[in-house]
Amino acid sequence: MRDGSGVMVQGRSEDRRSQGARAYLIREFAELALLIAVLALIKRFVEIPIWVLVGLPLAKLFSSAGFYVLLLRRAFRRPGCAGAERLVGRTAAVVAPLDPSGFVKVGGEIWSAESADGVTIPQHGEVEITAVHGNTILVVRLARED
């Protein structure tokens, strides 16, 4: 999610999650309609018991609903993180002093970083990533617990 200045900040992506759930439901209803159409077509040529004509679509409906409730609903609630957005909120180690810009290491990757408040941060310091601006991450120094 980006604020007015184009800086990527941590936020909830409700729209992306609801689109995923909506797409799942549309696919499931399309599959159910296809199943009913195929059963109707087969019934024209072969005698199919009524319990099969009713039972198969109901089984499909209940299994899809159960799968959604037990597994997918939780996945659609999880915030989607892609690219640099996933870094916001994580801690990083300073590998080149930030005066106010330098480099930090986060998750095994070296990133160009800039001190969000302009404070010099020495090498081996711990910082928290607050935002992403292009290929540069903005960080603040973590308070030491001595």
N, C-alpha and C positions, 0 to 999 in steps of 0.2 A: 504494500500500500504506500502511496506517495503523498507527501504533504504539498502545500502550495508552491514551495520552492523547488520541487523535483527531487527532494531527498526521500529515500525509501525509509520508512519507519515501521516499527512493529505494530501490527494491527490485525483485526479479525477479518477474514475474507468470507463473510456470510454468503455473498452472492455466488462465489465459486462453489461453496459446499451445497447450496440449494440447487444449483445447476446440475451437480453430480447426482443428487437424489432424484431430481426431476427426470434426468436422462435415464436413470435406472428404471424408474416407474414406467416411462414411456416404452422402453424396450420390453419390459415384462408384459405390459398390456398388448403390445404388438405380437409377442410370442403367444400369448393366450388367444388372441384373435386368429392367428395363423393355425394354432392347434384346433380350434373350433371349426375353421374353414376346411382343414384337411379331414377332420372327422366327418363333416357333412358331405364332403366329396366322396369319401370312401363308402359312406352309408348308402349312396346312390347305387353302388355296385355290389356291396356285400352287406349282409344283415349283421348289424352290430347291436348288442344288447343295450338297453337304455341306461343301465348302470355304468357302462363304459362311456357312453356319450356324456353323461353327467359327471361321472367319477374322475375321468382324466383331467378335464378343465379345473375341477375343484381341487384335485391333488396338486396341480400346477400352481393354482392360486395360493393355496395354503403353504406349500413348500417355499414359494417365492416370498411370501409375507414373513414366514419364519426365518428364512435366510437373511432378509433385510433387518428384522428386529434383533436377531441374535448377533449378526456380524457386521453388516454394512452400516447401520445407523451410527455406530461408534466411529467408523472410519470417516463417514461424511462430516461428523462433528469436529474432527481433528483439523487444525488449521493447515492449509496447504502451504508448504514452504518449498520454494524453488529458487535456485540461484543464490545470490548474495543475501536475499531476504532471510534465509535461514540462520545467518550469523548474528542478527540483532538479539541482544540479551545474553550472548555468550561471553565468556572471559577469554582473554588472549594474553600472551607473553610478549613483552617488547623485546625485539631483537636488534633494533637500531634506535637510539634515543629519539624521542618525539620532541622536536623543538621548532615549531609545533607539529611538524610532520616527520614521519620516519616509517619504520616497518614493524609489523607485529606478526606473531605466529599463532594461528588458530586452527585447530583440527589438522595439524600437519602441513598447513599451507601458509605461505608467507604473503601477507597483504600490505599494500600501501595504506598507511593510516595517518590520521590527523587528530590532534587533541581538540576535542569539541570546545573546551573552554580556554584554549591557548596556553595552557600550563605546560612547562617542560616536564617530560616524564623520562627518567633514566632507563638505560638498558636493564633488562631482567625485571622490570616492574610489571605489575599485573594491572590490566585494564579491562573495562567492560565496553562492549560494542553497543553504541546507542543508535546508530543510523548508518545508512549506506548512501554514498553520493557517487554515482558512476562506479569506477573501480577503486575508489578510496572509501575506507570505512572511518567513521567518526567514533572516537573513544573517549572515555573519562577514566581517570585513575581510580583504582579501588582503594578504599581506606584500609590501612594495615591494622591487623589486630595484634598488638604487642602486649 
